[in-house]
Amino acid sequence: MLTELGLDVTAEAVYRAMLSMPSADIAALAGELGSSTVAVRRALDELSGLALVRPSAQDPGRLWAVSPDIGMEILMARRQAQLTAQQERLDASRAAAVQLIAEYAELTPETRQPGVEQLVGLDRIRDRLVSLTHGTKEEVLSFSPDSVLTDAAIAASRPLNEELLGRGVRMRTVYLDSVRNSRPTIEHANWLAGIGGEVRTAALLPIRMLIVDRSTALIPVRSDDTAMGAAVLTGEGMLTALHALFESVWAGAQPLADAPACGADGLTPQQATAIRLLAEGHTDEAIAKRLGVSPRTARRMANDLMERLSARSRFEAGVRAVQRGWLPSHV
């Protein structure tokens, strides 16, 4: 049964019948399956939407069932896209919840939530980072959604990183895929990996954060202005959610030493994310910001994807991406 891959019982039965009886028309299929022609037509519409049947090149007016190896690859890619989108929505929800907590860290002491401390200004944030570093015993996890690291940020982080790794602390860092295009950033990431740090990249990061020993997390109050302030979180529930978020992203991220791998659909993680953002109606500027690339690069990426899909508009690109299994049908 292929219901787990998104194919209902009737559609699967029609697909199997078409494979065994390539020349059968709708009436013949209905007779073979003991079903109505209306049900068969509805199943054919579903199969057509999934690209499991297509117009016959040899016999105009008839539909042809694609071979099972191609059909199952289409269904698997579509299901994978659905699972990926579902996980991304879960990750985004976790990140949004934590960001909301951080934004309200400025509440008065009488109403402030336990386990939340506010840091105002870059100096206080850096002081707390140094304090956390000195107190770290086992592990540091971080998301760094920067396409380019500044020289100042690199210079400030290196002594802390060396101290941590020198004490046997495990460090895992996830950067955006776009850092692979920034020589200073990739040199720093390679340096970090060279002294024992573990570095991966992902097409998209839900939030900037640092988790120390699974007991303390530091996230910016404003994602668009990290120098404005940060929240230090120590609540058990919040740390559990943040740690789950990190592990989810880490599992899908690519080791720095490897080139970003293409999925079953032939897309890199960055391209797959771009087509999803494109289908959701994001502008080139918004896509560029999320991916950590320039608007020009985002525009070129969008045009390339539209060309691969033979789409004349972004709406059509979204429709064709769903048909190819690049995107789940609800996007």
C-alpha positions in Angstrom: 0.0 0.0 0.0 1.2 3.4 -0.9 -1.0 5.5 1.4 2.1 6.6 3.4 3.4 8.1 0.2 0.3 10.2 -0.3 -1.6 7.9 -2.7 -5.1 6.9 -1.7 -6.4 3.3 -2.2 -8.4 4.0 -5.4 -5.6 6.0 -7.0 -3.1 3.2 -6.3 -5.5 0.6 -7.7 -6.0 2.6 -10.9 -2.2 3.2 -11.2 -1.5 -0.6 -10.8 -4.2 -1.4 -13.4 -2.8 1.1 -15.9 0.6 -0.6 -15.5 -0.8 -4.0 -16.2 -3.3 -2.8 -18.9 -1.5 0.1 -20.8 -4.2 0.3 -23.5 -7.2 0.3 -21.2 -9.6 3.2 -21.3 -11.5 4.7 -18.4 -14.5 2.3 -18.9 -12.1 -0.7 -19.0 -10.3 0.4 -15.9 -13.6 0.9 -14.1 -14.8 -2.6 -15.1 -11.5 -4.2 -14.1 -11.6 -2.6 -10.6 -15.3 -2.9 -10.1 -15.5 0.9 -9.6 -17.4 3.7 -11.3 -16.0 5.8 -14.1 -16.4 8.9 -11.9 -14.1 7.3 -9.2 -11.6 6.4 -11.9 -11.6 9.9 -13.4 -11.1 11.3 -9.9 -8.2 8.9 -9.3 -6.7 9.9 -12.7 -6.8 13.5 -11.7 -4.9 12.7 -8.5 -2.4 10.6 -10.4 -1.9 13.4 -13.0 -1.3 16.0 -10.2 1.3 13.7 -8.8 2.9 13.3 -12.3 2.4 9.5 -12.1 0.4 9.6 -15.4 0.9 11.8 -18.4 -0.6 12.2 -21.9 0.5 9.4 -24.2 3.0 10.4 -26.9 2.0 7.5 -29.1 -1.8 7.6 -28.5 -3.2 11.1 -28.2 -6.2 11.3 -25.9 -5.0 8.5 -23.6 -3.0 8.7 -20.4 0.2 6.7 -19.8 1.3 5.5 -16.4 5.0 6.3 -15.8 7.1 3.3 -14.9 7.2 2.3 -11.2 10.8 3.2 -10.7 10.2 6.7 -11.8 6.8 6.9 -10.1 8.1 5.7 -6.7 11.0 8.2 -6.9 8.5 11.0 -7.5 6.4 9.9 -4.5 9.4 9.5 -2.3 10.7 12.9 -3.2 7.3 14.4 -2.6 7.0 12.7 0.8 10.5 13.8 1.7 9.6 17.4 0.8 6.5 17.2 3.1 8.5 15.8 6.0 11.2 18.4 5.5 8.6 21.2 5.4 6.9 19.8 8.5 10.2 19.7 10.4 11.0 23.2 9.3 7.6 24.5 10.5 8.3 22.8 13.9 11.7 24.3 14.1 10.4 27.8 13.1 7.7 27.5 15.8 10.3 26.6 18.4 12.4 29.5 17.3 9.5 31.9 17.3 8.5 30.9 20.8 12.0 31.4 22.1 12.3 34.7 20.3 9.1 35.9 21.8 10.4 35.1 25.3 13.6 37.0 24.5 11.6 40.1 23.3 9.7 40.2 26.5 12.8 39.9 28.7 12.5 43.6 29.2 9.5 43.1 31.5 9.6 44.7 34.9 11.2 42.6 37.7 7.8 42.0 39.2 6.4 40.3 36.0 9.6 39.0 34.4 9.5 35.3 33.7 11.8 33.1 35.9 14.8 31.8 34.0 15.1 34.9 31.7 17.8 37.6 32.2 18.2 40.6 30.0 21.6 41.9 28.8 21.6 45.4 27.3 24.5 46.4 25.0 27.3 44.7 23.2 29.8 45.0 26.0 27.6 43.2 28.5 26.8 40.5 26.0 30.5 39.9 25.3 31.3 40.0 29.0 28.7 37.3 29.6 30.1 35.2 26.7 33.5 35.3 28.4 31.9 34.3 31.7 30.0 31.5 30.1 33.1 30.3 28.3 35.2 30.1 31.5 32.4 28.1 33.2 31.7 25.7 30.4 32.5 22.1 31.3 31.2 19.9 28.5 29.6 21.4 25.3 28.9 24.5 23.4 26.3 24.5 20.6 25.7 27.5 18.4 23.8 28.8 15.3 25.6 31.5 13.4 23.3 32.9 10.7 25.9 35.3 9.2 26.9 35.1 5.5 30.1 36.9 6.4 31.8 37.2 9.8 33.4 40.5 10.5 37.1 40.7 11.4 36.1 42.0 14.8 33.8 39.1 15.5 36.5 36.6 14.4 39.2 38.2 16.5 36.9 38.3 19.6 35.9 34.6 19.3 39.2 33.0 18.6 40.7 33.2 22.1 37.5 31.8 23.6 37.3 29.0 21.1 40.9 28.0 21.7 40.4 28.0 25.4 37.3 25.8 25.2 38.7 23.3 22.8 42.0 23.3 24.8 40.0 22.1 27.8 38.3 19.3 25.9 35.0 21.0 25.5 33.0 19.8 22.5 32.0 22.6 20.2 29.4 22.3 17.4 28.6 25.2 15.2 26.2 25.6 12.3 26.7 28.3 9.7 24.7 29.2 6.7 25.6 27.5 3.4 26.4 31.0 2.0 29.5 31.3 4.2 31.2 28.9 1.6 31.3 32.0 -0.6 33.1 34.2 1.9 36.8 33.5 2.1 37.5 35.1 5.5 34.5 33.3 7.0 35.3 29.9 5.5 39.0 30.3 6.6 37.8 30.9 10.2 35.4 28.0 10.0 38.2 25.8 8.7 40.5 27.1 11.4 37.8 26.2 14.0 37.4 22.7 12.5 41.2 22.3 12.4 41.6 22.8 16.2 38.9 20.3 17.0 35.6 22.1 16.5 32.8 20.5 14.6 31.4 22.7 11.8 28.4 22.2 9.5 26.4 24.4 7.3 22.6 24.6 6.5 20.6 26.5 3.9 18.6 28.3 6.6 18.9 28.9 10.3 15.8 29.6 12.4 17.5 31.8 15.0 20.9 33.0 16.3 21.8 31.2 19.6 24.4 29.8 21.9 23.7 26.9 24.3 26.2 26.0 27.0 26.2 22.7 28.8 22.5 22.3 28.0 21.8 24.6 31.0 22.2 28.1 29.7 21.3 29.7 26.3 22.0 33.1 25.0 19.9 34.5 22.1 19.5 38.1 20.8 16.4 40.1 21.7 16.2 41.5 18.2 17.3 39.1 15.4 17.9 42.1 13.1 20.1 43.9 15.6 22.2 41.6 17.8 24.0 44.4 19.5 20.8 45.8 20.9 20.5 43.2 23.6 20.3 39.5 24.4 18.4 37.2 26.7 20.0 34.6 28.9 17.7 31.6 29.3 18.0 29.0 32.0 14.5 27.5 32.3 14.5 23.8 31.8 11.6 23.8 29.4 13.1 26.5 27.2 16.5 24.7 27.2 14.9 21.4 26.2 13.1 23.0 23.3 16.3 24.9 22.1 18.4 21.8 22.4 15.9 19.8 20.3 15.9 22.6 17.8 19.7 22.5 17.5 19.8 18.7 17.1 17.2 18.8 14.4 19.1 21.4 12.4 22.4 19.7 13.0 21.2 16.4 11.8 20.2 17.9 8.4 23.2 20.2 8.1 26.2 19.4 5.8 29.8 18.9 7.2 32.0 21.8 6.2 34.5 19.6 4.4 31.7 18.2 2.1 30.1 20.0 -0.7 26.3 20.5 -0.1 24.7 17.3 -1.3 21.8 17.3 -3.7 18.6 15.5 -2.7 16.6 13.0 -4.7 15.1 16.0 -6.6 18.6 17.1 -7.8 18.5 20.3 -5.7 21.0 21.5 -3.1 19.6 22.4 0.3 20.0 26.1 -0.6 18.1 25.6 -3.9 15.4 23.6 -2.2 14.9 26.3 0.4 14.9 29.0 -2.3 12.2 27.3 -4.3 10.1 27.0 -1.1 10.5 30.6 -0.2 9.8 31.5 -3.8 6.5 29.5 -3.8 5.6 31.2 -0.5 5.7 34.6 -2.2 8.9 36.0 -0.7 10.7 38.8 -2.6 14.2 38.4 -3.8 15.3 40.7 -1.0 13.6 38.6 1.7 15.0 35.4 0.2 18.5 36.9 0.1 18.2 37.9 3.8 17.1 34.4 4.8 19.8 32.6 2.8 22.5 35.1 3.7 23.2 36.0 0.0 23.0 39.2 -2.0 19.7 40.1 -3.6 21.4 39.7 -7.0 22.4 36.1 -6.1 18.9 35.4 -4.9 17.4 36.8 -8.1 19.8 34.7 -10.2 18.9 31.6 -8.2 15.2 32.2 -8.6 15.6 32.7 -12.4 17.7 29.5 -12.7 15.1 27.5 -10.8 12.3 28.9 -12.9 14.2 28.0 -16.0 14.7 24.4 -14.8 10.9 24.2 -14.2 10.1 25.8 -17.5 8.0 28.3 -15.6 7.1 31.8 -16.9 6.0 33.1 -13.5 6.8 32.5 -9.8 3.3 31.2 -9.3 3.8 28.7 -12.1 7.1 27.8 -10.7 5.4 26.9 -7.4 2.8 24.7 -9.2 5.4 22.9 -11.2 7.6 22.4 -8.2 4.7 20.7 -6.4 4.0 18.5 -9.5 7.7 17.4 -9.6 7.7 16.6 -5.9 10.1 19.4 -5.1 7.4 20.9 -2.7 4.6 19.4 -0.7 1.1 20.0 -2.2 0.0 22.4 0.5 2.8 25.0 -0.1 
